[in-house]
Protein backbone atom coordinates (compact mmCIF):
# COMPACT_ATOMS: atom_id res chain seq x y z
CA UNK A 1 0.00 0.00 0.00
CA UNK A 2 1.39 3.38 -0.97
CA UNK A 3 1.57 6.24 1.50
CA UNK A 4 1.70 9.93 0.66
CA UNK A 5 3.18 12.76 2.70
CA UNK A 6 1.59 16.17 2.21
CA UNK A 7 3.98 19.03 2.98
CA UNK A 8 4.28 22.81 2.71
CA UNK A 9 6.23 23.85 -0.36
CA UNK A 10 7.64 26.94 1.33
CA UNK A 11 9.62 25.12 4.02
CA UNK A 12 9.01 21.38 3.57
CA UNK A 13 7.19 20.96 6.89
CA UNK A 14 4.87 17.95 6.90
CA UNK A 15 1.13 18.54 7.05
CA UNK A 16 -0.32 15.01 6.93
CA UNK A 17 0.11 11.40 5.81
CA UNK A 18 -2.48 9.47 3.88
CA UNK A 19 -3.00 6.28 1.91
CA UNK A 20 -5.12 8.14 -0.64
CA UNK A 21 -3.27 10.08 -3.32
CA UNK A 22 -4.35 13.70 -2.85
CA UNK A 23 -6.37 14.78 -5.93
CA UNK A 24 -6.30 18.54 -5.26
CA UNK A 25 -4.24 20.46 -2.77
CA UNK A 26 -4.49 24.02 -1.57
CA UNK A 27 -1.92 26.50 -2.85
CA UNK A 28 1.40 26.09 -1.09
CA UNK A 29 1.01 22.34 -0.54
CA UNK A 30 2.53 19.42 -2.40
CA UNK A 31 2.94 15.69 -1.79
CA UNK A 32 5.35 12.84 -2.37
CA UNK A 33 4.88 9.10 -2.29
CA UNK A 34 6.64 7.42 0.61
CA UNK A 35 7.30 3.70 1.00
CA UNK A 36 5.47 3.31 4.31
CA UNK A 37 3.91 5.30 7.10
CA UNK A 38 6.50 7.10 9.20
CA UNK A 39 7.28 5.42 12.50
CA UNK A 40 9.81 5.64 15.32
CA UNK A 41 12.64 4.50 13.03
CA UNK A 42 12.05 7.22 10.43
CA UNK A 43 11.66 10.98 10.50
CA UNK A 44 10.66 13.57 7.95
CA UNK A 45 13.47 15.65 6.49
CA UNK A 46 12.10 19.00 5.32
CA UNK A 47 15.20 19.80 3.25
CA UNK A 48 14.94 16.70 1.05
CA UNK A 49 11.17 16.20 1.49
CA UNK A 50 11.71 12.53 2.23
CA UNK A 51 11.66 10.11 5.14
CA UNK A 52 15.12 9.39 6.50
CA UNK A 53 16.44 7.08 9.21
CA UNK A 54 16.15 8.63 12.65
CA UNK A 55 19.59 9.11 14.22
CA UNK A 56 20.37 7.07 17.30
CA UNK A 57 19.76 8.77 20.64
CA UNK A 58 22.85 10.15 22.30
CA UNK A 59 22.66 9.61 26.05
CA UNK A 60 24.32 12.25 28.18
CA UNK A 61 25.15 11.83 31.85
CA UNK A 62 23.91 14.95 33.68
CA UNK A 63 25.59 14.09 37.00
CA UNK A 64 28.47 16.51 36.33
CA UNK A 65 26.01 19.32 35.62
CA UNK A 66 24.15 18.67 38.90
CA UNK A 67 27.35 18.54 40.96
CA UNK A 68 28.70 21.70 39.29
CA UNK A 69 25.38 23.49 39.81
CA UNK A 70 25.45 22.57 43.51
CA UNK A 71 28.98 23.95 43.83
CA UNK A 72 28.15 27.15 41.91
CA UNK A 73 25.20 27.80 44.22
CA UNK A 74 27.52 27.84 47.20
CA UNK A 75 27.71 24.18 48.13
CA UNK A 76 31.07 23.11 49.40
CA UNK A 77 32.07 19.59 48.45
CA UNK A 78 35.25 17.86 49.43
CA UNK A 79 36.21 14.70 47.55
CA UNK A 80 34.29 12.25 49.82
CA UNK A 81 31.16 14.45 49.79
CA UNK A 82 31.28 14.75 46.01
CA UNK A 83 31.68 10.97 45.67
CA UNK A 84 28.72 10.46 48.02
CA UNK A 85 26.57 12.90 46.03
CA UNK A 86 27.45 11.15 42.77
CA UNK A 87 26.66 7.74 44.29
CA UNK A 88 23.32 9.01 45.61
CA UNK A 89 22.39 10.46 42.21
CA UNK A 90 23.38 7.24 40.45
CA UNK A 91 21.33 5.11 42.87
CA UNK A 92 18.29 7.40 42.94
CA UNK A 93 18.05 8.15 39.23
CA UNK A 94 19.66 5.07 37.70
CA UNK A 95 17.76 5.11 34.40
CA UNK A 96 15.80 8.32 34.91
CA UNK A 97 15.69 11.03 32.25
CA UNK A 98 16.79 13.62 34.83
CA UNK A 99 20.29 12.17 34.82
CA UNK A 100 20.51 10.41 31.47
CA UNK A 101 18.97 12.63 28.87
CA UNK A 102 19.18 12.88 25.13
CA UNK A 103 20.49 15.85 23.27
C-alpha positions as CSV (number, residue, x, y, z in Angstrom):
1,X,0.0,0.0,0.0
2,X,1.4,3.4,-1.0
3,X,1.6,6.2,1.5
4,X,1.7,9.9,0.7
5,X,3.2,12.8,2.7
6,X,1.6,16.2,2.2
7,X,4.0,19.0,3.0
8,X,4.3,22.8,2.7
9,X,6.2,23.8,-0.4
10,X,7.6,26.9,1.3
11,X,9.6,25.1,4.0
12,X,9.0,21.4,3.6
13,X,7.2,21.0,6.9
14,X,4.9,18.0,6.9
15,X,1.1,18.5,7.0
16,X,-0.3,15.0,6.9
17,X,0.1,11.4,5.8
18,X,-2.5,9.5,3.9
19,X,-3.0,6.3,1.9
20,X,-5.1,8.1,-0.6
21,X,-3.3,10.1,-3.3
22,X,-4.3,13.7,-2.8
23,X,-6.4,14.8,-5.9
24,X,-6.3,18.5,-5.3
25,X,-4.2,20.5,-2.8
26,X,-4.5,24.0,-1.6
27,X,-1.9,26.5,-2.9
28,X,1.4,26.1,-1.1
29,X,1.0,22.3,-0.5
30,X,2.5,19.4,-2.4
31,X,2.9,15.7,-1.8
32,X,5.4,12.8,-2.4
33,X,4.9,9.1,-2.3
34,X,6.6,7.4,0.6
35,X,7.3,3.7,1.0
36,X,5.5,3.3,4.3
37,X,3.9,5.3,7.1
38,X,6.5,7.1,9.2
39,X,7.3,5.4,12.5
40,X,9.8,5.6,15.3
41,X,12.6,4.5,13.0
42,X,12.1,7.2,10.4
43,X,11.7,11.0,10.5
44,X,10.7,13.6,7.9
45,X,13.5,15.7,6.5
46,X,12.1,19.0,5.3
47,X,15.2,19.8,3.2
48,X,14.9,16.7,1.0
49,X,11.2,16.2,1.5
50,X,11.7,12.5,2.2
51,X,11.7,10.1,5.1
52,X,15.1,9.4,6.5
53,X,16.4,7.1,9.2
54,X,16.2,8.6,12.7
55,X,19.6,9.1,14.2
56,X,20.4,7.1,17.3
57,X,19.8,8.8,20.6
58,X,22.8,10.1,22.3
59,X,22.7,9.6,26.0
60,X,24.3,12.3,28.2
61,X,25.2,11.8,31.9
62,X,23.9,14.9,33.7
63,X,25.6,14.1,37.0
64,X,28.5,16.5,36.3
65,X,26.0,19.3,35.6
66,X,24.2,18.7,38.9
67,X,27.4,18.5,41.0
68,X,28.7,21.7,39.3
69,X,25.4,23.5,39.8
70,X,25.4,22.6,43.5
71,X,29.0,23.9,43.8
72,X,28.2,27.1,41.9
73,X,25.2,27.8,44.2
74,X,27.5,27.8,47.2
75,X,27.7,24.2,48.1
76,X,31.1,23.1,49.4
77,X,32.1,19.6,48.5
78,X,35.3,17.9,49.4
79,X,36.2,14.7,47.6
80,X,34.3,12.3,49.8
81,X,31.2,14.5,49.8
82,X,31.3,14.8,46.0
83,X,31.7,11.0,45.7
84,X,28.7,10.5,48.0
85,X,26.6,12.9,46.0
86,X,27.4,11.2,42.8
87,X,26.7,7.7,44.3
88,X,23.3,9.0,45.6
89,X,22.4,10.5,42.2
90,X,23.4,7.2,40.5
91,X,21.3,5.1,42.9
92,X,18.3,7.4,42.9
93,X,18.0,8.2,39.2
94,X,19.7,5.1,37.7
95,X,17.8,5.1,34.4
96,X,15.8,8.3,34.9
97,X,15.7,11.0,32.3
98,X,16.8,13.6,34.8
99,X,20.3,12.2,34.8
100,X,20.5,10.4,31.5
101,X,19.0,12.6,28.9
102,X,19.2,12.9,25.1
103,X,20.5,15.9,23.3
